[in-house]
């Protein structure tokens, strides 16, 4: 029933031309554009760094085979390996320009690849910060503006005000960006504080207050209801965005990690469910909004906040996961 109410309310609101513009803009900025850009970055990094490193390793292995050389730990240090000549006809000349082989204690010493992996990992992190994190932050700020505009548009529609424009709401969202970011950060902090608390005491509190028929019982029930709505939205977002991506990239084994991501975000769902329900419950008590609009407002806030946030978060996750798979052990 809740899903039907949420679907019907969204269908009605999407009849607004201006809201459809905002939804289309959100889809373009947060779904269509980021994936090609970040996928291209992953491909460039793999070609420029990953393949180069593993090709060098293959050359070294061929050198050892060709010159019939074996390896043994040098002085018990597993990070360095002593080169042992298997028979007198072997050529043990040091390969020119090979950074992995040095002369030490009269032996040729082969350094464990972990040091090269560490260097490549540091280079990878530097490239991520330089080429990906900055664009990701820009997309995140844009998502804040679009999210603010969508919520404001939905709120105006519920109040019967239909004469707003998407352009004016976007300008208002951009003008209020510092406040929006601050509220978002405070919400995250509140999630951390309330998430664990509500998980451990929420169900116990619900049964306790229900037994004594206290008014707060309905509040706790509303929290659980909002959590289910939010979690369902996040789960559906994962299905709709992550599954096609991995199917196209033929990385079916990584789908399970997407579900793991959803489960890990349960705490976020709980925290935001508490915040959303608390705000609407207080608004009802203060007669700021009619009670009949509560479930619709909760659904809209859940949809706008979590769908847009899920797009940004899952985009980052899929991109980094794609780089990790593509470059094997480097990341």
Secondary structure as the mmCIF struct_conf table of DSSP 4:
data_model
#
loop_
_struct_conf.conf_type_id
_struct_conf.id
_struct_conf.beg_label_comp_id
_struct_conf.beg_label_asym_id
_struct_conf.beg_label_seq_id
_struct_conf.end_label_comp_id
_struct_conf.end_label_asym_id
_struct_conf.end_label_seq_id
HELX_RH_AL_P HELX_RH_AL_P1 UNK A 2 UNK A 13
TURN_TY1_P TURN_TY1_P1 UNK A 14 UNK A 15
BEND BEND1 UNK A 16 UNK A 16
HELX_RH_AL_P HELX_RH_AL_P2 UNK A 17 UNK A 27
HELX_RH_PI_P HELX_RH_PI_P1 UNK A 28 UNK A 32
HELX_RH_AL_P HELX_RH_AL_P3 UNK A 33 UNK A 45
HELX_RH_PI_P HELX_RH_PI_P2 UNK A 46 UNK A 50
HELX_RH_AL_P HELX_RH_AL_P4 UNK A 51 UNK A 66
TURN_TY1_P TURN_TY1_P2 UNK A 67 UNK A 68
STRN STRN1 UNK A 69 UNK A 74
TURN_TY1_P TURN_TY1_P3 UNK A 75 UNK A 76
STRN STRN2 UNK A 77 UNK A 85
BEND BEND2 UNK A 86 UNK A 87
TURN_TY1_P TURN_TY1_P4 UNK A 88 UNK A 89
HELX_LH_PP_P HELX_LH_PP_P1 UNK A 93 UNK A 95
TURN_TY1_P TURN_TY1_P5 UNK A 96 UNK A 97
TURN_TY1_P TURN_TY1_P6 UNK A 99 UNK A 100
STRN STRN3 UNK A 101 UNK A 104
TURN_TY1_P TURN_TY1_P7 UNK A 105 UNK A 106
STRN STRN4 UNK A 107 UNK A 111
HELX_LH_PP_P HELX_LH_PP_P2 UNK A 112 UNK A 112
TURN_TY1_P TURN_TY1_P8 UNK A 113 UNK A 113
HELX_RH_AL_P HELX_RH_AL_P5 UNK A 114 UNK A 127
HELX_RH_PI_P HELX_RH_PI_P3 UNK A 128 UNK A 133
HELX_RH_AL_P HELX_RH_AL_P6 UNK A 134 UNK A 158
TURN_TY1_P TURN_TY1_P9 UNK A 159 UNK A 160
HELX_RH_AL_P HELX_RH_AL_P7 UNK A 166 UNK A 175
TURN_TY1_P TURN_TY1_P10 UNK A 176 UNK A 176
HELX_RH_AL_P HELX_RH_AL_P8 UNK A 177 UNK A 211
TURN_TY1_P TURN_TY1_P11 UNK A 212 UNK A 213
TURN_TY1_P TURN_TY1_P12 UNK A 215 UNK A 215
HELX_RH_AL_P HELX_RH_AL_P9 UNK A 216 UNK A 248
TURN_TY1_P TURN_TY1_P13 UNK A 249 UNK A 250
HELX_RH_3T_P HELX_RH_3T_P1 UNK A 252 UNK A 254
HELX_RH_AL_P HELX_RH_AL_P10 UNK A 255 UNK A 264
TURN_TY1_P TURN_TY1_P14 UNK A 265 UNK A 265
HELX_RH_AL_P HELX_RH_AL_P11 UNK A 266 UNK A 285
TURN_TY1_P TURN_TY1_P15 UNK A 286 UNK A 287
BEND BEND3 UNK A 288 UNK A 289
HELX_RH_3T_P HELX_RH_3T_P2 UNK A 291 UNK A 293
HELX_RH_AL_P HELX_RH_AL_P12 UNK A 294 UNK A 326
TURN_TY1_P TURN_TY1_P16 UNK A 327 UNK A 329
#
